[in-house]
Amino acid sequence: MNDFDVVIVGLGPSGSMAALLLDSYGIKVLAVDKEKDIYPLPRAVTISDQGFRMSQLVGIEDIYLQNSTELGGAAFVNKDLEVIGGSIDLKGLISANGWPPVSLFHQPYTDIAIRQKLHTSNVKILLEHEFVCLSDEDENIRGKFLNSKDNIEIEFSCKYLIGADGGSSNVRKQLEISQLDLEYNRDWIVIDVELNGENRLGDKALQVCDKGRLATFIPSHLPFRRWEFLIHENEDKHTFLKDEKIQELISKWLKPDEYKIIRKAVYQFHSVVAKNFRKGNAFIIGDAAHQAPPFMGEGMMSGYRDAVNLCWKIALSIKNKLDTKLLDSFEVERIPHSKFVVENSAGIGELMEAYAEAKDPKEVSKDLVQKGYGSFILPNLTKGLFFGGTADASMHAGEIFPQPLLFKNNKIDKRMDKIFGKSFSLISDSTFTVDKETLNFLEQIDCKSIVLSEDYINDNSWLRSFLQTGVIYLVRPDRYVFGATNSEVSIQHLVEELRLRMNL
Ligand SMILES: Cc1cc2nc3c(=O)[nH]c(=O)nc-3n(C[C@H](O)[C@H](O)[C@H](O)COP(=O)(O)OP(=O)(O)OC[C@H]3O[C@@H](n4cnc5c(N)ncnc54)[C@H](O)[C@@H]3O)c2cc1C
């Protein structure tokens, strides 16, 4: 008998998301972190539209909303901060997920609120305990934690283990999972400041392509601003943490009396992807599975995607005593997607270097420009738990189903994902029926049948583009489309294929 259904190692953003999700499915979870407090140094600052939508699954979207600002846009600029090669305006845009493409948040505020939410959940939390080792026994996992205060070892057993223990993941090492190094490894200093007075800096993120020193400016949630500067190989990292050096670096934007330095850290930005995200019943998610330089602002988002992709599959597997077929789809779906994020984040860094070196931005190779700018559009899922096993654009399989929205005075009044529930949903604009056998299966997986009224469809161009009369979509708990009916695929056929693919 296991102590817990799932043990999560690491309570950073990825582990916290996984813990809240599993708890929302009623799974018995132990979550362990070696630290007592949340991570204190400057890290994630942007949350994407999908990040907000994933947050809705566990009710933390308001935590982000109350502590964030929409990003106005992004541009590559030269050393004089003049735009080169084009810029992107994002202000006022709403994606199919029903949120602005990118928002900027202050992580110390959000992480504390999320940790508090975890403490009020049913998740058993063990802080100041370090994961030491694990062993597989039959189908179960056993392992040890070390209490860092008194060095006492604690043993645990569980059905599933999730390693969300960051870039130097011991879980990954214990599972002997190697990594693919995409070879962007550079030292950067990251600085957060609090403005003393009114903000007079713009609302666009700037990639500063200065041959003397590459830099990034992020117009964080006010009163905060962020800068990142490349440290050259021949330079001493430690001097960059001194206030005088930081003031010199920021002098292009602000005078020292205009701000307070609140956080600073030197990081080596990596670009690595683990070759597997799973071994048996143990999984790795977040930075344990992939690390990207932060230029795309998608590292934590990738960790959230891992958690969201994995947790409903674990919950369904536990509740229905499934074999591993459903869980097999986790790494099939997540490895290519997270590799895209890592490659294209590094691509932005490489494009900055190329722009900085070029006499004329037009000299820069089209491939690099494509990679640098292409990163702003994330791919759909390609292979995995979809009708036919492969994403099919003709039925939107592998794409995210748009969020239903209610508008008031041309503004979003309510985001209505909750009508889809926590499990699968069949969604159409017209009423539909299923036979008894199909209905029994749908009830077993808590699938909801939803007919979206015109109130939802008329004002939502995203939904209009999906919902042609009579088409029925089968949408997964993570809001990705499994498949849709058409002249050759009936609703029975669609649902039966899901049952077979899950071995249920
Ligand atoms: C400068 C910078 C800026 C960034 N900006 C963005 C951004 O704007 N948007 C974005 O989406 N991403 C961004 N990222 C990436 C993002 O911060 C990371 O992807 C994210 O923090 C990863 O979360 P995680 O939970 O997977 O890992 P971590 O945040 O590293 O958490 C791992 C947790 O595991 C614990 N742990 C480690 N080892 C053990 C052990 N043996 N036993 C128990 N516990 C253990 C740690 O204490 C920690 O709490 C940025 C990163 C950097 C460096």
The ligand as an ORCA input file, in Angstrom:
! r2SCAN-3c Opt
* xyz 0 1
  C      16.407     35.341    -15.701
  C      15.288     34.442    -16.013
  C      14.113     34.967    -16.510
  C      13.050     34.139    -16.831
  N      11.904     34.683    -17.322
  C      10.866     33.891    -17.632
  C       9.646     34.444    -18.063
  O       9.523     35.651    -18.161
  N       8.610     33.613    -18.344
  C       8.722     32.269    -18.221
  O       7.751     31.547    -18.518
  N       9.865     31.702    -17.774
  C      10.923     32.484    -17.481
  N      12.072     31.938    -16.998
  C      12.138     30.486    -16.782
  C      11.495     30.102    -15.469
  O      11.922     30.892    -14.403
  C      11.786     28.644    -15.175
  O      11.481     27.892    -16.335
  C      10.930     28.159    -14.014
  O      11.330     28.769    -12.814
  C      11.063     26.652    -13.856
  O      10.249     26.256    -12.822
  P      10.430     24.828    -12.159
  O       9.380     24.739    -11.131
  O      10.463     23.813    -13.241
  O      11.885     24.845    -11.531
  P      12.435     25.748    -10.329
  O      11.757     27.082    -10.349
  O      13.906     25.719    -10.436
  O      11.959     25.001     -9.019
  C      12.570     23.811     -8.607
  C      12.230     23.576     -7.140
  O      12.749     22.316     -6.766
  C      13.385     22.410     -5.495
  N      14.396     21.350     -5.427
  C      15.510     21.240     -6.181
  N      16.181     20.108     -5.859
  C      15.463     19.486     -4.885
  C      15.634     18.274     -4.154
  N      16.656     17.451     -4.365
  N      14.707     17.948     -3.220
  C      13.632     18.753     -2.997
  N      13.423     19.919     -3.670
  C      14.315     20.281     -4.611
  C      13.950     23.814     -5.472
  O      14.160     24.282     -4.158
  C      12.864     24.600     -6.215
  O      11.881     25.102     -5.346
  C      13.160     32.749    -16.663
  C      14.349     32.202    -16.140
  C      15.396     33.042    -15.822
  C      16.646     32.452    -15.257
*
